[in-house]
Amino acid sequence: MSVPDHRPRFPGTPLAVGVLGCGQIARTAHLPAYAQYDVPVVAAVDRPGVAAGLGDLLPAGATAYDDVDAFLADPRVEVVDIATGPAGRVELVERCLAAGKHVLAQKPVVTTPADLARLEDVVGAAAGRGLRVAVNQNARWAPAWRLTTQLVRAGAVGEVVGVTHLHDKPLPPIAGTPFDDLDHMLLTDYLVHWFDITRCWLEGERVETVAAHDSRVPGQPAAARNPWHASVHLGTASGASASIRVVGDARTRSGGCPFWVHGTRGTIRGSILLGSDRVALEADGTTTSYALDGQWFVDGFAGAMGELQLAVTGGREPENGVAHVAGSVRLGAAALDAVTSGLPVTGLGLDLPAAVTA
Ligand SMILES: NC(=O)c1ccc[n+]([C@@H]2O[C@H](COP(=O)([O-])OP(=O)(O)OC[C@H]3O[C@@H](n4cnc5c(N)ncnc54)[C@H](O)[C@@H]3O)[C@@H](O)[C@H]2O)c1
């Protein structure tokens, strides 16, 4: 099998981007990724004074706006990169589409099944006008996860039997941040990337069971409101299963996020984050380790934008489109139902169709 190219890809002439929401993640990941990959950023907007404060992060010639309507009226902006939290997401996407812009929206794209249904309607109607909406599931382009997705889709492990993730690293700072105000934050925000990549590796399956449990852990400071442990288990109609486990704030400096994809023909072993990035495929008695180029932060952010732009220029649905990511949102919603009810969700009947790929 030839080695898939896991690096971000863009059309020959990248589309011009306007950034809506200039907070932490836009400053530390979106804008640096676009600078690294020569994606033209022509405008940015936030509350009064915020976009102007981006300084050198905003390229020369780009306009800093204080007003979303003025920003959306800028004819140079072809793609709006929404880097806000999920509150008001559907309305913002709708406004961008009404202005004739394509949209890349940060995760969590929405947080409730009702908002997901509204978003699917809005996105479906815009597709008829040639407008595309993708979700910024940038971890899909974290090099080790991207290569694994490509190997799984190419059948390198045969039929997937099990997906396993272990979070073997410290948690990012949560206590005292707005994220600690979210209920069951690990499930509703942090693990969104893990639900999403698991959804990618279980393409073609029907998820029937979602069990989830979270808890405070020994040594967790009282000021940290959210449970630091979360475990999620998925069962599918075929008998394939998946598990995602955050033990807490692991006390280690050499950790990472190891993962395994076990299949009927072989096994992929890998890891992401903290410099642990690696992928090895063991199949048919041979183990192949792959060279990886780049990092989740920030190459993954270029990958998510590049896929949207290729979909726009190719006249197709992006593989990180709302229709595909909807499966990840529904998995997260089922996990939240399971922790809040204290009972596994059974009989879910959630189909995870394959992505439309280039
Ligand atoms: N790897 C990742 O993909 C990753 C990492 C961190 C955060 N995130 C996600 O990114 C999102 C933003 O996180 P953050 O930490 O940057 O938050 P933040 O609060 O630092 O930034 C959000 C910005 O959006 C602006 N904003 C909100 N609504 C707006 C509106 N209607 N019009 C104009 N500006 C508006 C706010 O003023 C703020 O400056 C969250 O959903 C978070 O989960 C993703």
The ligand as a Gaussian input file, in Angstrom:
#p B3LYP/6-31G(d) Opt

LIG

0 1
 N       -8.577000      22.468000      19.159000
 C       -9.637000      23.220000      19.043000
 O      -10.301000      23.087000      18.048000
 C      -10.053000      24.209000      20.087000
 C       -9.197000      24.592000      21.133000
 C       -9.655000      25.570000      22.016000
 C      -10.929000      26.124000      21.886000
 N      -11.749000      25.675000      20.872000
 C      -13.112000      26.177000      20.707000
 O      -13.075000      27.466000      20.119000
 C      -14.192000      28.233000      20.567000
 C      -13.667000      29.580000      21.080000
 O      -12.789000      29.330000      22.167000
 P      -11.789000      30.480000      22.719000
 O      -11.038000      29.847000      23.827000
 O      -11.055000      31.132000      21.612000
 O      -12.868000      31.500000      23.332000
 P      -12.670000      33.047000      23.575000
 O      -13.765000      33.457000      24.490000
 O      -11.246000      33.351000      23.946000
 O      -12.888000      33.707000      22.129000
 C      -14.153000      33.828000      21.526000
 C      -14.222000      35.213000      20.893000
 O      -15.394000      35.284000      20.094000
 C      -15.968000      36.589000      20.278000
 N      -17.393000      36.510000      19.943000
 C      -18.334000      35.704000      20.486000
 N      -19.528000      35.903000      19.890000
 C      -19.320000      36.851000      18.942000
 C      -20.172000      37.497000      17.990000
 N      -21.462000      37.187000      17.911000
 N      -19.630000      38.409000      17.169000
 C      -18.314000      38.728000      17.241000
 N      -17.452000      38.155000      18.125000
 C      -17.953000      37.242000      18.958000
 C      -15.717000      36.905000      21.734000
 O      -15.793000      38.295000      21.978000
 C      -14.297000      36.330000      21.920000
 O      -13.299000      37.302000      21.644000
 C      -14.916000      27.378000      21.631000
 O      -16.021000      26.755000      21.054000
 C      -13.864000      26.338000      22.021000
 O      -14.432000      25.082000      22.408000
 C      -11.320000      24.768000      19.973000

